[in-house]
Amino acid sequence: MNVPLSTALNGISSANERLRAAASNIANLATSNQYRATTEPTNVDKVPAREINPASDIVEQQSAAYAFVANLKVLQTQLNTTGALLDIKA
């Protein structure tokens, strides 16, 4: 698999995980256990978020959806370019 294709697929996977985490956070707002799902790498120096803000999760969902669509466009362009190159060589 070539690098641009795998980069687009990794971006799609990352956007999907961000969307899943934000949706999970919104779904769990009413529960007493207010565990927040994140997709960021863990860091010892990072202070965990104490306040749950549904607006930030909605913005994260929209951002993840835009990233998903952008990566799909990159994948589509890559596949179209590869197809055009194969047509030229054939």
Backbone torsions as a table, in degrees:
resi	resn	phi	psi	omega
1	MET	NA	135.2	-178.5
2	ASN	-80.9	162.6	-171.9
3	VAL	-64.0	-47.1	-179.1
4	PRO	-60.8	-35.8	179.7
5	LEU	-67.1	-44.0	-179.8
6	SER	-69.9	-31.2	177.0
7	THR	-64.3	-44.1	178.5
8	ALA	-64.8	-40.5	179.4
9	LEU	-67.3	-37.3	175.7
10	ASN	-65.8	-38.2	177.0
11	GLY	-64.1	-39.3	177.4
12	ILE	-64.6	-43.6	178.6
13	SER	-63.3	-42.0	179.0
14	SER	-64.1	-44.6	178.8
15	ALA	-63.0	-37.7	178.0
16	ASN	-63.3	-42.5	179.0
17	GLU	-67.1	-38.7	177.1
18	ARG	-63.1	-42.3	179.1
19	LEU	-64.5	-42.0	179.0
20	ARG	-63.2	-43.7	-179.1
21	ALA	-65.2	-43.6	179.9
22	ALA	-65.7	-40.2	178.6
23	ALA	-65.3	-38.6	177.8
24	SER	-63.8	-41.3	178.7
25	ASN	-62.8	-42.0	179.6
26	ILE	-67.3	-40.5	-179.4
27	ALA	-66.5	-29.0	-176.7
28	ASN	-96.3	13.8	-179.7
29	LEU	-61.3	-36.0	-174.4
30	ALA	-85.8	-6.9	-177.9
31	THR	-81.4	157.0	179.6
32	SER	-74.9	-29.6	176.8
33	ASN	-84.1	104.4	-173.2
34	GLN	-97.0	54.0	176.3
35	TYR	-76.5	129.4	-179.9
36	ARG	-101.6	123.4	174.9
37	ALA	-78.3	136.1	176.8
38	THR	-131.9	160.9	176.8
39	THR	-115.3	5.4	179.9
40	GLU	-82.1	149.1	176.2
41	PRO	-63.5	145.5	-179.5
42	THR	-76.6	144.7	-179.6
43	ASN	-138.7	134.7	-177.8
44	VAL	-64.9	-36.7	-177.0
45	ASP	-76.9	-13.9	-175.5
46	LYS	-79.2	131.6	178.1
47	VAL	-84.8	127.1	-179.8
48	PRO	-66.6	148.6	179.8
49	ALA	-70.1	126.9	-178.6
50	ARG	-95.1	-33.8	-175.9
51	GLU	-94.3	134.2	177.2
52	ILE	-98.1	120.7	-177.4
53	ASN	-121.8	107.2	-178.2
54	PRO	-63.1	-26.8	179.6
55	ALA	-63.9	-39.0	179.6
56	SER	-67.9	-32.8	177.2
57	ASP	-70.7	-35.4	177.3
58	ILE	-67.2	-42.3	177.1
59	VAL	-62.9	-39.7	178.5
60	GLU	-63.6	-38.5	176.7
61	GLN	-62.8	-44.8	179.9
62	GLN	-64.8	-42.0	178.4
63	SER	-62.4	-42.4	178.8
64	ALA	-65.6	-37.9	178.3
65	ALA	-64.9	-41.6	177.1
66	TYR	-64.8	-40.0	177.9
67	ALA	-65.0	-39.0	178.8
68	PHE	-61.2	-48.2	-179.6
69	VAL	-64.8	-40.4	179.2
70	ALA	-62.8	-41.8	178.4
71	ASN	-69.0	-33.3	174.0
72	LEU	-64.1	-38.6	177.9
73	LYS	-65.3	-39.6	177.1
74	VAL	-63.0	-44.1	179.0
75	LEU	-62.8	-43.5	179.3
76	GLN	-63.0	-43.6	178.5
77	THR	-63.1	-42.5	178.6
78	GLN	-61.5	-44.1	179.9
79	LEU	-67.3	-39.0	177.4
80	ASN	-65.1	-41.0	179.3
81	THR	-65.6	-43.5	178.4
82	THR	-62.5	-42.0	178.3
83	GLY	-63.7	-40.2	178.8
84	ALA	-65.7	-40.4	178.4
85	LEU	-65.9	-38.2	177.8
86	LEU	-67.1	-36.2	177.0
87	ASP	-65.5	-37.9	179.8
88	ILE	-68.5	-41.5	-178.6
89	LYS	-72.5	-26.1	-174.7
90	ALA	-78.9	NA	NA
